[in-house]
Amino acid sequence: MLIPQELAPSSLRHVITHRPVINFHLCGKCGTCANFCRKQAINHQHNGNYEVFLDNCIGCGVCATVCPNGAIEMAEVGGIASFA
């Protein structure tokens, strides 16, 4: 059952404003992002890439902070990520 945001207790409220986007050209496939994700929202795929599961992601940005290659950008929800 879904509870409208305004009716949920404050301890349950969390509005995601940003989500991680992985640039596969910059990703070194080291797994640091997945290891640091406290919600296990980043998983290693059979093709060698890492994928973000948005259902688990809380938008905290830890993955982008710890990525040694700068391959993860936090994009605004509804926005488009652009890598320089």
Sequence and secondary structure as in RCSB ss.txt:
>XXXX:A:sequence
MLIPQELAPSSLRHVITHRPVINFHLCGKCGTCANFCRKQAINHQHNGNYEVFLDNCIGCGVCATVCPNGAIEMA
EVGGIASFA
>XXXX:A:secstr
    GGGS GGG     EEEEE TTT     HHHHH TT  EEE TTS EEE TTT     HHHHH TT  EEEE
ETTS     
